[in-house]
């Protein structure tokens, strides 16, 4: 796959995806506008089923969910195992808040009525706390060829725990877990998908991007990965 070179003016902005799942149309519209203005990418879902389908079918960074959806099996039914890594903000009344205290630190609660400053602060804090698991800094590097499930791709930044990749524009190829190999030096590791970004419909780019963390590798494989990234030269500080 030929490496796609973008002009400086077309630099890709990686917007964190926030699912907004609430039955209240005006509230959804307002929340989406607030998030969009702060450079998040809101994905509005007006039913608990639509929200559940989205959670089950694609990566995302944070879920903002109405308490009624969550209490009808939403937060529990969507899979609490997944939410150990993905933060959730529940919206509801003071009476609703008691039911969510036992679900863990990844669940935050916002009492209505909502205001923009509190919503944005809570979303930002939730995402920052979720990212605190990274133990070493991420480094942007000169694109380096790799294969993902046998498909030619490019590594564009690295850390000791994970990687960001540029791949052909086909979401189906990025399975929940995949094998990534760097053919030139013989490094191969198992990676767990964390997020996927596909260009907007109005963009004609033939690539997409994926972030992942190393997952269930042998000690020798992880040592090989660490030796590999130590040889790479950073090209700019990560954002």
N, C-alpha and C positions, 0 to 999 in steps of 0.2 A: 504494500500500500504506500503510495507516494505521500510524503509528509505535506500536510496543508499548511502553508505559511500565510498568516494573517497580517495585514498591515497594522501599524501601531494604532490607527484610528478605529480598528475593528477588534480591539482586545476584548476577550470574552469575560463577561461578568458572571461569576458563579453565585447565583442567588439561592439562599437556603429556602427550601420548600416547606411551607406550613399548611397543613390541612386544616381548614376551618369547617367544622361539622356542627351546624346548628339549624333548627327548623325555622328560625326567625329570619325572614328575607331581608328586612331592613338592617338587622344586626349583622348578618353575613356581609352585606354590601359595605357597611361601615367598617367592619373589621378588615375586610379585604383592602379597602382604600388606605387604611392606616398602615397595614403591613407593606403594601406596595410602595407607599411613600417612603418607607424606611429601608427599601431595597430587599425586602423579602419577596418570595413568590407564593402568593396565596392560592390554594386549591380549594374552592368552595364546594361543599357537599351538603345538600339540604335534607337528606334522610340518613338514618343510621345504617341502612343497607349500603347506600352509595359510599358512605365513609368506610364501612367495613371492607367493601370491595377494593377501594383505593389502598387502604392499609395493607391488604393481603397481596396486592398485585404490583406495587412499586415502592421503591425506597422513598423516604421523606425524612425531614429533619425534626419536625415537631408537630404534635397534634393538639389543636384547640377544639374541645368537644363540649357540647351542651350536656349538662348533668343528666337530663332525661335519656339521652342516647346512651350514656355510660351506664346508667342504672338498669337499662333494659338489656344488659349484656355487653354493651359497647366496650368499655375499657377492659373488662374481664374477658369478654368473648373475642376481642381482637387479638388477644395473646399477651398476657403480662410478661412472659419470658422476653418478648421483643422489647418491651418498654423498660427493661432494665438498662437498656442502652439509649432509648429514644424518649425524650421528655414529653409529658402530657400536661396541658393546662385545661382544667375543667371549669366551665362557667355555670353558675347557679345561684340559688338563694342561700341565705345563712343556714336555713334548715337542711339544705342539701350537703353542706360541707362536712357534716359528721360522718357520712358514709365513705369518705375518701381518705380519711386520716390513716387508715390501716394499709393502704395500698403501696406505701413506700415513698422515698424521698423524690423519686422521679415524677410524682404526681403533684402538681401545684393547683391551688384552687383560687378562682377569682369570683368575688361576690358581685352580683349586679346591683345597681346600675354600673356600667363600665365607663371608664374614661380613657382617652388615648394615652396619656402619660403612663398610667398604671399598666395598661395592656402591653405597651411596647417595652417598658421596664421589665415586666414579668417574662415576656418572650425572650428578651435578650439575656436575662439572668439564667433562664432555663437552658438555653443553648450554650452559654458559657460554662455552666456547671457540667453539662453533658460532654463538652470538649475537654474538660479538665483531666480526663483519663489518659490523654496523650502524654507519654513519659519523656519524649525527646522532641526537639524542634523539627519542623518540616522544612525541607530545602527544595527550592525550584532549581531544576537542572536542565542542561541542554537535552532536548528530546533524544531518547535512547531506545533503540528497537527492542521490542519484546513480543511474545506471542501470548494471547489469552485464549485458552481452549483451542490452541492451534491456529488462531487467526492473528495475522500481523498487526501490531499495535505499537504505541509509543509510550514510554514512561516520561512524565513531565514534572513530577516532583516526588520526593521520597522522605521517609523517616525510618527509624529503626523498627517501628511497629506497622508501617503501612505504606501506601503508594497511591498516586493519582495517575490515571491513564487516559490517553486519547485513543479512541477506537473508531472503526467504521460505524456509520450511523445505522445501527440495528440493535434496538433494545433487547431483542430476544437472545442475543449472543452472550449477554452478561447474566449468567445464572447466579443464584444466591451465593454459591461458592464456586471458585474456578482455579485452575492451575495456570500460573503465570511463569513463563520461562524467558530467560535472557540468553538466546542461543550462542552469542559470541563467547561468553565466558562460562556457559554451562550451569548457571544458577537457575533453579526451579523451586518455586514455593507455592503453597496453597494459600489462597486469599479469600476472605469473606467480604462480599459486597456490602458497602455501607450506604452509598448513594449513587444515583445516575443522573446526569444532566444531558438533555437533548436540546439542540437549538430550537428557538421559537419557529413557528410555521413560516414566518416571513423571512427567515434566514435560510440561505441556500447552501449552508455548510454541509459537507459530506461526512462529518465526524460528530461524535458525542464524547462525553467524559464520564469517568467512573472513579470513585474513591473506594478503597478497601483496606482492611487490616489483615495482617498475617494471622493465619488461623490453623491450629492443629498441625504444625510442622515439627519435624524432628529437630533436635538440638543442632545436628550437623547442617541441616537446611537453613536454619536461622543464622547460624554462624557464617554460612556462605553468603547470605543476603547482607549481613552487616559488613562483611569484608568488601562486598561489591559496592555498597553505597558510600563507603569510606573513600573509594577511588574517584567518585563523581565530584565535579566542580560545580558549586552553586553559581547561578547566573544572576540572581537577584534575591532580595529578602522576601519571604512569603508575606502575603497580606494578612 
